[in-house]
Amino acid sequence: MRAPWFEVLHFFIRLGFTSFGGPAAHIALMRAELVMRRRWVSEAEFLELLGAANLIPGPNSTELAMHLGHRRAGWPGLIAAGVGFIVPASLIVLGFAWAYVAFGATPPVRALLYGIQPMVIAIVAQALWGLGRAAIKDRLTGLIAAGAVMGAALGVSELTLLVLGAGLALAWRRWRGGALAGIVPWIGWKTSVGAAAPFTLLELLLTFLKIGSVLYGSGYVLLAFLQSDFVDRLGWLTSQQLLDAIAIGQVTPGPVFTTATFIGYVLGGWAGAVLATLGIFLPAFIFVALSIPLLERAKRSAVVTTVLDGVTAVSLALMAVVTVRLGFEALIDPLTIGLALVGFGLLWRLRLNPTWLMGLGGLVGIARLAGLPL
């Protein structure tokens, strides 16, 4: 039986206001809440939907939210999950963008993030442990995951790793380890550096529609696309403005793609913010809606199941690599290391709501800023 769509909307609005830490943390939070606590889906279903989200372009965690909303409440649930997750984060980013334009500097958030980020690392690490036991089914998926970790560490693109993981799994299952020869296609949009183009709202919308339609790898690779279009090709932003925009997208809750909201406001005010947000997220709604009927039919296909096994193994490997990188930035002293360990322990033993953990971390950061003994 389908649940009411407003249940989905309520959950994802709250998640949109509280889900710090980027796509890997969002996935971990959804698992903790919707698999472990609320039982909306099983671990296997969650992994299936995660793999499906990774197969299409766009913001992976947002697309996973839409898939989960559809699984819970049908087509209204898909819309409710997407809107509920995106709008709160966009409003927060919009507030930062207004302050940035009005006062010329990003508001200080380091004290808050000092305590929140270690908790994010703990949440993602606990999720990786649970998901990994379900996703790494055999020696093949283990080898695919290990190869993806090495490839990501060497700078291989996420899309290439996903395609290779799927192809290797399919080839191994079908030919039992026979030789695999093939070409992995890669389509890139090359842009040339030229004179600054005049700003128009239509060009802003079309540029973000293009980015939302072709970007694989979630928000972690967004910087390269924005640099290519808005700094190099159009000349609308300076490199410093772009870095400020990315920073705001990273430190605020919700999808990292709300960086588009910031850029849209800086360039075109309120109208620019709305059009930029619409442009970058609209393709995700379309791709998820188109993929759901295919996913339902494909679940009976051994070929698709095998491909999803490979994609899921690579996806978890990429999450692990990102978590390690974030860990080097977040765990900078004994206090932050201790926070991460405490957070992991509380999740492991008590299955505590992750939002409470991030609240606790934020309080520790504020207390440290105030000079209280810790």
For each residue, the residues with C-beta under 8 A, 3 or more apart:
1:
2: 72 73 74 77
3: 7 8 72 73 77
4: 7 8 73
5: 8 9 69 73 74 76 77 79 80
6: 9 10 80
7: 3 4 10 11 72 73
8: 3 4 5 11 12 69 72 73 76 77 80 81 84
9: 5 6 12 13 80 81 83 84
10: 6 7 13 14 84
11: 7 8 14 15 33 34 38 84
12: 8 9 15 16 65 69 80 81 82 83 84 85
13: 9 10 16 17 84 85 87 88
14: 10 11 17 18 355
15: 11 12 18 19 26 29 30 33 65 84 85 254
16: 12 13 19 84 85 86 87 88 89 253 254
17: 13 14 88 89 92 253 254
18: 14 15 253 355 358
19: 15 16 25 26 29 85 89 253 254
20: 25 113 116 117 120 251 252 253 358
21: 24 25 26 116 117 120 123 124 326
22: 25 26 120 219 220 250 256 322 326
23: 26 27 59 60 61 218 219 220 255 256 322
24: 21 27 28 124 319 322 323 326
25: 19 20 21 22 28 29 120 123 124
26: 15 19 21 22 23 29 30 61 64 65 254 255
27: 23 24 30 31 50 60 61 64 127 319
28: 24 25 31 32 123 124 126 127 128 354
29: 15 19 25 26 32 33 123 354 355
30: 15 26 27 33 34 35 46 61 64 65 68
31: 27 28 34 35 36 46 127 130 131
32: 28 29 35 36 37 123 126 127 347 351 353 354
33: 11 15 29 30 36 37 38 353 354
34: 11 30 31 37 38 39 40 41 46 68
35: 30 31 32 39 40 41 42 43 46
36: 31 32 33 130 351
37: 32 33 34 351 353
38: 11 33 34
39: 34 35
40: 34 35 68 71 72
41: 34 35 45 46 49 68 71 72
42: 35 45 46
43: 35 46 47 130 131 134
44: 47 48 134
45: 41 42 48 49 71
46: 30 31 34 35 41 42 43 49 50 68 131
47: 43 44 50 51 131 134 135 312
48: 44 45 51 52 295 299 308 312
49: 41 45 46 52 53 64 67 68 71
50: 27 46 47 53 54 60 64 131 312 315
51: 47 48 54 55 308 309 311 312 315
52: 48 49 55 56 67 291 295 308
53: 49 50 56 60 61 63 64 67 288
54: 50 51 60 162 311 312 314 315
55: 51 52 162 291 308 311
56: 52 53 63 287 288 291
57: 212 213 214 215 216 283 287
58: 62 63 212 213 215 281 283 284 287
59: 23 62 63 218 219 255 256 257 280 281 284
60: 23 27 50 53 54 63 64 217 218 315
61: 23 26 27 30 53 64 65 218 255
62: 58 59 65 66 82 85 86 255 257 281 284
63: 53 56 58 59 60 66 67 284 287 288
64: 26 27 30 49 50 53 60 61 67 68
65: 12 15 26 30 61 62 68 69 81 82 84 85
66: 62 63 69 70 78 81 82 284 285 288
67: 49 52 53 63 64 70 71 78 288 292
68: 30 34 40 41 46 49 64 65 71 72 81
69: 5 8 12 65 66 72 73 77 78 79 80 81 82
70: 66 67 73 74 75 77 78 81 288 292
71: 40 41 45 49 67 68 77
72: 2 3 7 8 40 41 68 69 77
73: 2 3 4 5 7 8 69 70 76 77 80
74: 2 5 70 77 78
75: 70 78 79 289
76: 5 8 73 79 80
77: 2 3 5 8 69 70 71 72 73 74 80 81
78: 66 67 69 70 74 75 81 82 285 288 289 292
79: 5 69 75 76 82 83 285
80: 5 6 8 9 12 69 73 76 77 83 84
81: 8 9 12 65 66 68 69 70 77 78 84 85
82: 12 62 65 66 69 78 79 85 86 281 284 285 288
83: 9 12 79 80 86 87
84: 8 9 10 11 12 13 15 16 65 80 81 87 88
85: 12 13 15 16 19 62 65 81 82 88 89 254 255
86: 16 62 82 83 89 90 254 255 258 277 281
87: 13 16 83 84 90 91
88: 13 16 17 84 85 91 92 253 254
89: 16 17 19 85 86 92 93 252 253 254 255 258
90: 86 87 93 94 254 258 261 273 277
91: 87 88 94 95
92: 17 88 89 95 96 252 253 254 258
93: 89 90 96 97 248 249 252 254 258 259 261 262
94: 90 91 97 98 261 262 265 273
95: 91 92 98 99
96: 92 93 99 100 106 107 248 252 262
97: 93 94 100 101 248 261 262 265 266 273
98: 94 95 101 102 265
99: 95 96 102 103 106 107
100: 96 97 103 104 105 106 244 248 262 266
101: 97 98 104 265 266
102: 98 99
103: 99 100
104: 100 101
105: 100
106: 96 99 100 109 244 247 248
107: 96 99
108: 111
109: 106 112 113 251
110: 113 114
111: 108 114 115 365 366 368 369
112: 109 115 116 362 365 366
113: 20 109 110 116 117 251 365
114: 110 111 117 336 364 365 368 369
115: 111 112 118 119 336 339 360 361 362 363 364 365 366 368
116: 20 21 112 113 119 120 358 361 362 365
117: 20 21 113 114 120 121 326 329 330 336 361
118: 115 121 122 330 331 336 337 339 340 343 361
119: 115 116 122 123 339 340 343 354 357 358 360 361
120: 20 21 22 25 116 117 123 124 326 330 358
121: 117 118 124 125 323 326 327 330 331 340 343
122: 118 119 125 126 339 340 341 342 343 344 347 357
123: 21 25 28 29 32 119 120 126 127 343 347 354 357 358
124: 21 24 25 28 120 121 127 128 319 323 326
125: 121 122 128 129 323 340 344
126: 28 32 122 123 129 130 344 347 348
127: 27 28 31 32 123 124 130 131 319
128: 28 124 125 131 132 316 319 320 323
129: 125 126 132 133
130: 31 36 43 126 127 133 134
131: 31 43 46 47 50 127 128 134 135 316
132: 128 129 135 136 145 316
133: 129 130 136
134: 43 44 47 130 131 137
135: 47 131 132 141 145 309 312 313 316
136: 132 133 141 142 145 313 316
137: 134 141 309
138: 141 142
139: 142 143
140: 143 144 168 169 172 173
141: 135 136 137 138 144 145 169 309 310 312 313
142: 136 138 139 145 146 313
143: 139 140 146 147
144: 140 141 147 148 165 168 169 310 313 314 317
145: 132 135 136 141 142 148 149 313 314 316 317
146: 142 143 149 150 317
147: 143 144 150 151 164 165 168 317
148: 144 145 151 152 161 165 313 314 317 318
149: 145 146 152 153 317 320 321
150: 146 147 153 154
151: 147 148 154 156 160 161 164
152: 148 149 155 156 158 161 317 318 321
153: 149 150 321
154: 150 151
155: 152
156: 151 152 160 161
157: 160 161 186 216 217 221
158: 152 161 162 216 217 218 220 221 318
159: 162 163 186 216 217
160: 151 156 157 163 164 184 186
161: 148 151 152 156 157 158 164 165 314 317 318
162: 54 55 158 159 165 166 216 311 314 315
163: 159 160 166 167 184
164: 147 151 160 161 167 168 184 314
165: 144 147 148 161 162 168 169 310 311 313 314
166: 162 163 169 170 307 308 310 311 314
167: 163 164 170 171 180 182 184 310
168: 140 144 147 164 165 171 172 180 310
169: 140 141 144 165 166 172 173 306 307 309 310 313
170: 166 167 173 174 303 306 307 310
171: 167 168 174 175 178 180
172: 140 168 169 175 176 177
173: 140 169 170 176 302 306
174: 170 171 303 306
175: 171 172 178 179 180
176: 172 173
177: 172
178: 171 175
179: 175
180: 167 168 171 175
181:
182: 167
183:
184: 160 163 164 167
185:
186: 157 159 160
187: 214
188:
189: 210 214 228
190:
191: 228 229 232 233
192: 232 233
193: 232 233
194: 197 233 235
195: 235
196: 234 235 236
197: 194 203 233 234 235 236
198:
199: 203 204 234 236 267 268
200: 203 204
201: 204 205 268 271 272 275
202: 205 206
203: 197 199 200 206 207 234
204: 199 200 201 207 208 264 267 268 272 275 276 279
205: 201 202 208 209 275 276 278 279
206: 202 203 209 210 279
207: 203 204 210 211 229 230 234 279
208: 204 205 211 212 260 264 275 276 278 279 280
209: 205 206 212 213 279 280 282 283
210: 189 206 207 213 214 229
211: 207 208 214 215 222 225 226 229 260 279 280
212: 57 58 208 209 215 257 279 280 281 282 283 284
213: 57 58 209 210 283
214: 57 187 189 210 211
215: 57 58 211 212 221 222 225
216: 57 157 158 159 162 221
217: 60 157 158 159 220 221 318
218: 23 59 60 61 158 221 222 256
219: 22 23 59 222 249 250 255 256 257 259
220: 22 23 158 217 256 322
221: 157 158 215 216 217 218 224 225
222: 211 215 218 219 225 226 246 249 256 257 259
223: 226 227 242 246
224: 221 227 228
225: 211 215 221 222 228 229
226: 211 222 223 229 230 231 237 242 245 246 259 263
227: 223 224 230 231 232 239 242
228: 189 191 224 225 231 232 233
229: 191 207 210 211 225 226 232 233 234
230: 207 226 227 233 234 236 237 242 263
231: 226 227 228 234 235 236 237 238 239 242
232: 191 192 193 227 228 229 235
233: 191 192 193 194 197 228 229 230
234: 196 197 199 203 207 229 230 231
235: 194 195 196 197 231 232
236: 196 197 199 230 231 267
237: 226 230 231 241 242 245 263 266 267
238: 231 241 242
239: 227 231 242 243
240: 243 244
241: 237 238 244 245 266
242: 223 226 227 230 231 237 238 239 245 246 263
243: 239 240 246 247
244: 100 106 240 241 247 248
245: 226 237 241 242 248 249 259 262 263 266
246: 222 223 226 242 243 249 250 259
247: 106 243 244 250 251
248: 93 96 97 100 106 244 245 251 252 259 262
249: 93 219 222 245 246 252 256 257 258 259 262
250: 22 219 246 247 256
251: 20 109 113 247 248
252: 20 89 92 93 96 248 249 258
253: 16 17 18 19 20 88 89 92
254: 15 16 17 19 26 85 86 88 89 90 92 93 258
255: 23 26 59 61 62 85 86 89 219 258 281
256: 22 23 59 218 219 220 222 249 250 259
257: 59 62 212 219 222 249 260 280 281
258: 86 89 90 92 93 249 252 254 255 261 262 277
259: 93 219 222 226 245 246 248 249 256 262 263
260: 208 211 257 263 264 276 277 279 280 281
261: 90 93 94 97 258 264 265 273 276 277
262: 93 94 96 97 100 245 248 249 258 259 265 266 273
263: 226 230 237 242 245 259 260 266 267 272 276
264: 204 208 260 261 267 268 272 273 274 275 276 277
265: 94 97 98 101 261 262 268 269 270 272 273 276
266: 97 100 101 237 241 245 262 263 272
267: 199 204 236 237 263 264 272 276
268: 199 201 204 264 265 271 272 273 275 276
269: 265 272 273
270: 265 273 274
271: 201 268 274 275
272: 201 204 263 264 265 266 267 268 269 275 276
273: 90 94 97 261 262 264 265 268 269 270 276 277
274: 264 270 271 277 278
275: 201 204 205 208 264 268 271 272 278 279
276: 204 205 208 260 261 263 264 265 267 268 272 273 279 280
277: 86 90 258 260 261 264 273 274 280 281
278: 205 208 274 275 281 282
279: 204 205 206 207 208 209 211 212 260 275 276 282
280: 59 208 209 211 212 257 260 276 277 283
281: 58 59 62 82 86 212 255 257 260 277 278 284 285
282: 209 212 278 279 285 286
283: 57 58 209 212 213 280 286 287
284: 58 59 62 63 66 82 212 281 287 288
285: 66 78 79 82 281 282 288 289
286: 282 283 289 290
287: 56 57 58 63 283 284 290 291
288: 53 56 63 66 67 70 78 82 284 285 291 292
289: 75 78 285 286 292
290: 286 287 293 294
291: 52 55 56 287 288 294 295
292: 67 70 78 288 289 295 296
293: 290 296 297
294: 290 291 297 298
295: 48 52 291 292 298 299
296: 292 293 299
297: 293 294 300 301
298: 294 295 301 304 305
299: 48 295 296 304 305
300: 297
301: 297 298 304 305
302: 173 305 306
303: 170 174 306 307
304: 298 299 301 307 308
305: 298 299 301 302 308 309
306: 169 170 173 174 302 303 309 310
307: 166 169 170 303 304 310 311
308: 48 51 52 55 166 304 305 311 312
309: 51 135 137 141 169 305 306 312 313
310: 141 144 165 166 167 168 169 170 306 307 313 314
311: 51 54 55 162 165 166 307 308 314 315
312: 47 48 50 51 54 135 141 308 309 315 316
313: 135 136 141 142 144 145 148 165 169 309 310 316 317
314: 54 144 145 148 161 162 164 165 166 310 311 317 318
315: 50 51 54 60 162 311 312 318 319
316: 128 131 132 135 136 145 312 313 319 320
317: 144 145 146 147 148 149 152 161 313 314 320 321
318: 148 152 158 161 217 314 315 321 322
319: 24 27 124 127 128 315 316 322 323
320: 128 149 316 317 323 324
321: 149 152 153 317 318 324 325
322: 22 23 24 220 318 319 325 326
323: 24 121 124 125 128 319 320 326 327
324: 320 321 327 328
325: 321 322 328 329
326: 21 22 24 117 120 121 124 322 323 329 330
327: 121 323 324 330 331 340
328: 324 325 331
329: 117 325 326 332
330: 117 118 120 121 326 327 336 340
331: 118 121 327 328 336 337 340
332: 329 336
333: 336 337
334: 337 338
335: 338 339 364 368 374
336: 114 115 117 118 330 331 332 333 339 340
337: 118 331 333 334 340 341
338: 334 335 341 342
339: 115 118 119 122 335 336 342 343 361 364
340: 118 119 121 122 125 327 330 331 336 337 343 344
341: 122 337 338 344 345
342: 122 338 339 345 346
343: 118 119 121 122 123 339 340 346 347 357 360 361
344: 122 125 126 340 341 347 348
345: 341 342 348 349
346: 342 343 349 350 352 357
347: 32 122 123 126 343 344 350 351 352 354 357
348: 126 344 345
349: 345 346
350: 346 347
351: 32 36 37 347
352: 346 347 356 357
353: 32 33 37 356 357
354: 28 29 32 33 119 123 347 357 358
355: 14 18 29 358 359
356: 352 353 359 360
357: 119 122 123 343 346 347 352 353 354 360 361
358: 18 20 116 119 120 123 354 355 361 362
359: 355 356 362 363
360: 115 119 343 356 357 363 364
361: 115 116 117 118 119 339 343 357 358 364 365
362: 112 115 116 358 359 365 366
363: 115 359 360 366 367
364: 114 115 335 339 360 361 367 368 374
365: 111 112 113 114 115 116 361 362 368 369
366: 111 112 115 362 363 369 370
367: 363 364 370 372 374
368: 111 114 115 335 364 365 371 372 374
369: 111 114 365 366
370: 366 367
371: 368
372: 367 368
373:
374: 335 364 367 368
